[in-house]
Amino acid sequence: MAASAQESRRTMHARWMTCLALALGVAGCKSTVPTVTATTSAAPPIHEDPRTSSGPVVVPAGVRAKLIGQEGASRTYQLVLAPGTEAVQAISEFVTSNQIQAAHFEGLGACTDAVVAYYDPTTHAYQKTAYQQQMEIVSIIGDAAPTAGDGAGFHAHIGLAFADGTMHGGHLVEVHVSPTMELTLTASPTPVHRAYDETLKAWLLVP
């Protein structure tokens, strides 16, 4: 019994010394290891690829842009065009400068002049009409499918209201904004292109 008690005391003493050594070791570590602040975010690092990130946006002259939504790699921007800006060129430049693979946009505003058209299937050509007056842009809706040979692959229709309340509209060729145009543009990372149809003499979307 005496031997067992002595052995037990030795075991307890050994355990106590082990605990003391561990405690001293932890204290020593605390004095030499810098404190790291914990973070709650587990977001991966951002890669500055404009097709897949919300990084810096290239904005053409006459345009203000803000990222207002993102779902996966798809992004939604608010675009506001300044007075005098030609909308077709500005939207096209925004798409190509930011390497957007496909886009859909819609909006409203006002303008000082516009060129609209309709496609004549008998002549395989667009018949254009120019308007030179202050008009309300009741609606503009369109898409972009960047394609070699067709630039941004821009295609849009526009509805214009005159001072007397009458409406005109059609395929958008050109429009100068005044005082503003407000657009919502959704950019997709999935490429969409157009192909030139020799029979119809037009660039048609190829999903």
KAJO-V885274 format. One record per run of one state. SS is the DSSP state (a for helix, b for strand, c for the rest). FROM is the first residue (numbers start at 1). LEN is the number of residues. Records with the same first field share a line. If there is no record, write none. Layout:
# KAJO-V885274
SS = FROM-LEN ; FROM-LEN
This chain:
# KAJO-V885274
c = 1-1 ; 33-30 ; 72-2 ; 82-4 ; 98-4 ; 121-4 ; 145-9 ; 162-5 ; 189-4 ; 198-4 ; 207-1
a = 2-31 ; 87-11
b = 63-9 ; 74-8 ; 86-1 ; 102-19 ; 125-20 ; 154-8 ; 167-22 ; 193-5 ; 202-5
